[in-house]
Amino acid sequence: MAILTDQIDFIWEGLDKSKVRIKGEISARSELIAKVELTRQGYRVIKIRKKTKALFSIKQKPITSADIALFARQLATMMSSGITIVQALDIISKGHENLSVQLLLSKIKVDVESGDSLNAALKRHPKYFDTLFCNLVESGEQAGVLEGLLAKIAVYKEKTESMKKKIKKALTYPISVMVVAIVVTAILLLFVVPVFEDMFKGFGADLPAFTRMVVDLSKWLQAWWWSVLSLAVIGCYVFIYFNKNSSAFNYFLNRLLLSLPIIGVIIKKSSIARFARTLATMSTAGVPLVEALTSVSGACGNIIYAETVLKMREEVANGQRLQYAMQQSNLWPNMVQQMVAIGEESGSIDAMLSKVADFYEEEVDNLVDNLSSLMEPIIMAVLGVIVGGLIMAMYLPIFKMGAAVG
């Protein structure tokens, strides 16, 4: 008799404890074991069949922060409507387009059905639910206000995702200018200039200095293009490697970004906004300030600000007020310090920090929009100078010969 060792996927229909008809999937070694497991979970199985594999399998997409933000919003909405956690997880799972999210939520649903709290179920997946997320859920469960805190988590996640997208948009424009300029220049030097060079050989006259320089550059690039390409690939690999593995390089890079004229201002304001939004959310949940600052440091999005927040945490743990701890660093604008001071005096620091976050998020919006408007003509100007300069270099000998003939 053969022993079944491989897991088989089954699709089933049945009734839950409330006599609601539901569908689902389960993996087991046999159909009998699948029925036993479903019965143990409290379902009465009506139909069950082996899942057939599709001709073209759906590729699982990675789970993004945007997926987690959407999950928080959907769960908050459903729970506020009176739907239980298990039912909400089941509905969200089946309605999501990403198969990876479906599998993740199915695992969380099984854990909750088995008697675990939502917080405990989420903690089993730290890759997707960070300490901040789990701590807020735990506070909501303990205080009996999980629906309200889930709504605040959803707002926090949505604001954070929006901020990340704006920073990426701000950084993408300068990089796109450089990439497009390099590609266009390489195409002209490798394919267009050699055609003109062959034509110039029949002129029998010395080429202008600018034209000679462009032709020599074209010859050098034709001979060494593979070296240039190899160095570019190696450079990108080294940058990515050190960015992931070297804290010293990360510190240098973050410091460099903060010192840039426009990009640095956007990053500073976004870090302040994320600091204020995260601390406000945790203060609303009743998380102690010292414990909250630990999670806030990781949410700032910049190593310089993260280290400063950790230093502030030590000072607050020693009995210092948050406003005075902020004064020890030159990273926090006076307005932020004053708002924090008012919040500490009035006992409404969460409300004050929310206003700070709203203000700086709007500031980042305006800066990114202005940068986008500014970069469009800059892109055209840079490409015009490069392309126009190369074309002018190629036509200078023709103009020179025409003037000599005239």
Secondary structure, 3 states (H helix, E strand, C coil): CCCCCCCEEEEEEEECCCCCEEEEEEEECCHHHHHHHHHHCCCEEEEEEECCCCCCCCCCCCCCHHHHHHHHHHHHHHHHCCCCHHHHHHHHHHHCCCHHHHHHHHHHHHHHHCCCCHHHHHHCCCCCCCHHHHHHHHHHHHHCCHHHHHHHHHHHHHHHHHHHHHHHHHHHHHHHHHHHHHHHHHHHHHHHHHHHHHHHCCCCCCCCHHHHHHHHHHHHHHHHHHHHHHHHHHHHHHHHHHHHHCHHHHHHHHHHHHHCCCHHHHHHHHHHHHHHHHHHHHHHCCCCHHHHHHHHHCCCCCHHHHHHHHHHHHHHHCCCCHHHHHHCCCCCCHHHHHHHHHHHHHCCHHHHHHHHHHHHHHHHHHHHHHHHHHHHHHHHHHHHHHHHHHHHHHHHHHHHHHHHHC
